[in-house]
Amino acid sequence: MTAVVARTSSDIEKFLTAYVGEEAYGIGVECIRQIIRTLPVTPIPSTPSYVLGVANVRGKVTPIVSLRAKLGLPEAEPGRWSCIVVVETSRGLTGIQVERVSEVVSLETDRIQAFPELHTTFDRAMVRGALHRDDGLFLVLDIDELLRTNR
């Protein structure tokens, strides 16, 4: 008698590919409400440096954060392809400014590797994991943690 091994398929999740510089980050599509061009932002005093301010997004006052600043990267002026990815979390709507977006990719969740422990001040809870792709490393963001932390 030959043993039959049932192969189970891993879960598939979809991620929007967002860029900061040349680095690719994945944002789960389940929390994305819209992608809009950059728009005027009203600064709010005494907020962390990653908070750009608030903007009117379809009639709602929405906080806008810089993914670049949130990740602790040096400042850069928004470019031609910069946009705001509006996400919804348990805390409400938030706009995340990125330098560009490209495609939505479907990933097998078992291919996402745990992010390593780093001996830095970087809050690794913001990154769900990493995935090797042909064009380099793809970091999958945990949007709830990214927006929850005050770093």
C-alpha positions as CSV (number, residue, x, y, z in Angstrom):
1,M,0.0,0.0,0.0
2,T,1.3,3.4,-0.9
3,A,1.0,6.3,1.5
4,V,-0.7,9.4,0.2
5,V,0.4,12.7,1.7
6,A,-2.1,15.4,1.4
7,R,-0.5,18.7,0.5
8,T,-2.2,21.7,2.0
9,S,-1.8,25.0,0.3
10,S,-0.7,28.0,2.4
11,D,-2.9,31.0,2.8
12,I,-2.6,33.7,0.2
13,E,-2.6,37.4,1.1
14,K,-2.5,40.4,-1.2
15,F,-0.2,43.3,-0.6
16,L,0.2,46.7,-2.3
17,T,3.8,47.3,-3.2
18,A,4.8,50.8,-1.8
19,Y,8.2,52.3,-2.1
20,V,10.3,54.5,0.0
21,G,13.4,55.3,-2.0
22,E,14.2,52.0,-3.8
23,E,13.0,49.8,-1.0
24,A,9.7,47.9,-1.4
25,Y,7.2,47.5,1.4
26,G,4.0,45.5,1.5
27,I,0.8,46.9,2.8
28,G,-2.1,44.4,3.2
29,V,-4.9,45.4,0.8
30,E,-7.5,44.5,3.4
31,C,-6.9,47.7,5.3
32,I,-6.5,50.0,2.2
33,R,-9.5,52.3,1.5
34,Q,-8.0,54.4,-1.3
35,I,-4.8,55.7,-2.9
36,I,-4.8,59.5,-3.6
37,R,-2.3,62.1,-4.8
38,T,-0.4,64.0,-2.2
39,L,-2.5,67.0,-1.0
40,P,-2.1,70.0,1.2
41,V,-1.5,69.0,4.8
42,T,-2.1,71.2,7.9
43,P,0.8,70.7,10.4
44,I,-0.2,70.0,14.0
45,P,2.1,71.4,16.7
46,S,3.8,69.1,19.2
47,T,3.4,65.9,17.2
48,P,6.1,63.3,16.4
49,S,8.2,64.1,13.4
50,Y,6.6,61.4,11.3
51,V,3.2,63.0,11.6
52,L,2.9,65.4,8.7
53,G,-0.4,66.8,10.0
54,V,-4.0,66.4,8.9
55,A,-5.8,66.7,5.6
56,N,-9.3,66.7,4.2
57,V,-9.8,63.3,2.7
58,R,-13.3,63.1,1.2
59,G,-14.7,65.4,3.9
60,K,-13.0,63.7,6.8
61,V,-10.1,65.2,8.8
62,T,-7.5,62.5,8.4
63,P,-4.0,62.3,10.0
64,I,-1.2,61.9,7.5
65,V,2.1,60.2,8.4
66,S,5.3,59.8,6.5
67,L,6.3,56.2,6.0
68,R,9.9,57.4,5.4
69,A,10.0,59.3,8.7
70,K,8.2,56.5,10.6
71,L,10.9,54.1,9.5
72,G,13.5,56.5,10.7
73,L,14.9,57.3,7.2
74,P,16.2,60.7,6.3
75,E,13.8,63.3,5.0
76,A,13.2,63.7,1.3
77,E,10.9,66.0,-0.7
78,P,7.8,64.3,-2.2
79,G,8.4,63.4,-5.8
80,R,6.3,63.2,-8.9
81,W,4.9,59.8,-8.0
82,S,4.4,60.4,-4.3
83,C,1.0,59.5,-3.0
84,I,-1.0,58.8,0.1
85,V,-2.3,55.3,0.9
86,V,-5.4,55.8,3.1
87,V,-5.8,52.8,5.5
88,E,-8.4,52.0,8.0
89,T,-7.4,50.4,11.4
90,S,-9.1,50.1,14.7
91,R,-8.0,53.7,15.3
92,G,-9.8,55.0,12.2
93,L,-8.6,56.4,8.9
94,T,-4.9,57.4,8.4
95,G,-3.0,58.5,5.3
96,I,0.4,57.0,4.8
97,Q,2.6,59.1,2.5
98,V,4.9,56.9,0.3
99,E,7.1,57.8,-2.7
100,R,5.3,55.6,-5.2
101,V,3.2,52.5,-5.4
102,S,3.2,49.8,-8.1
103,E,1.4,46.5,-8.3
104,V,-0.6,44.4,-5.9
105,V,1.1,41.0,-5.3
106,S,-0.3,37.8,-4.0
107,L,2.0,36.1,-1.5
108,E,1.9,32.7,0.2
109,T,2.0,33.6,3.9
110,D,4.3,30.7,4.7
111,R,7.0,32.4,2.5
112,I,7.1,35.5,4.8
113,Q,10.0,35.0,7.1
114,A,10.1,36.5,10.6
115,F,12.0,39.7,10.8
116,P,15.3,39.3,12.7
117,E,16.0,40.8,16.1
118,L,18.2,43.9,15.6
119,H,20.3,45.6,18.2
120,T,19.0,49.0,17.4
121,T,16.1,51.3,18.4
122,F,14.1,50.2,15.4
123,D,10.7,48.8,16.5
124,R,10.6,45.5,14.6
125,A,6.9,45.0,15.6
126,M,6.2,47.4,12.7
127,V,7.5,44.8,10.2
128,R,5.5,41.6,10.0
129,G,8.3,39.8,8.1
130,A,10.4,39.7,5.0
131,L,10.2,37.9,1.7
132,H,12.9,37.4,-0.9
133,R,11.9,38.4,-4.4
134,D,13.7,38.5,-7.7
135,D,14.1,42.3,-7.4
136,G,15.3,42.2,-3.8
137,L,13.9,42.0,-0.3
138,F,10.2,42.9,0.3
139,L,9.3,43.9,3.8
140,V,5.7,43.2,4.9
141,L,4.4,46.0,7.2
142,D,2.1,45.5,10.1
143,I,0.0,48.6,9.7
144,D,-1.7,48.4,13.1
145,E,1.7,48.3,14.8
146,L,3.2,50.9,12.5
147,L,0.5,53.4,13.4
148,R,0.3,52.4,17.1
149,T,3.9,52.9,18.0
150,N,5.2,56.4,18.9
151,R,8.7,56.0,17.5
